[in-house]
Amino acid sequence: MDIPLAMTILSSFSRYNLLNPDVKGFAGLDNYEFLATDPACGPSIAHTRTLITSVLVITVVGGVLLAM
């Protein structure tokens, strides 16, 4: 397993607040519960999916047109 992936997984179980960095500790599954219950999560995922799809389509179509 790559180190960045392992660090990301470990960080996802940590409690850390950028406004109050002294509050640290093990959060367990609280971060995932917050993500699942956050009303902004659904639209954020939809916008990210739209952005990724549009960039891929533009890149592939543009690359094929330039190649031709």
N, C-alpha and C positions, 0 to 999 in steps of 0.2 A: 504494500500500500504506500502510495506517495505521501510524503510529509505534509504538503499543503492540504490534501484531502483529510488526513488524520487530524490535523490542527483544526480544520473546519468542523469536523464531527465533534471533537472535544469542546470547541467553543460553543457549539449549539446547546450544550448542556450546562453552560456557565451563566451565572447572573452577572451582568455588567451594565452599568448605566453611564453613558458618556457625560451626563450632567453632574453625576456624583460618582466619580471613579473609585471612591473609598468603599462603596457597597459592592462586594464581590462574594462569590461563593458558588456552590453547586445548586443549580436550578432544577435539575431533573427534567421532567417532561413539561414543566410550566411554560417554557418558551414555545413549545409545539402547541400547547393548549391555547395560548394567547394568539398564535398564528391562525389556528382553526376557528377561533371565535371572533377574530377581528373583521369588522364589516368592510374594511378597505382591502382585504386580501384578494377577494374575487376579482374586482375591477383591476387591481394591480397585475394579477396574473393574465387577465385578458389583454391588457395593454402591452405587456411584455411579449405575449404570443403574437400579437399583431405586428409589433416592431420587428421581431425575429423573422416572421414570415415575409414581411415586405422587404427587409434587407436581403434575405435569401433570393427572393424572386428578382429583385432589381440586379443583384450580383450575377445570377445565372443568366438572365436574359441579356444583360449588358455584356457579359463575357462571351456569350454565343454570338451576339451581333458584332462584337469587335473581332472575333475569330473568323467570321465569314467575310 
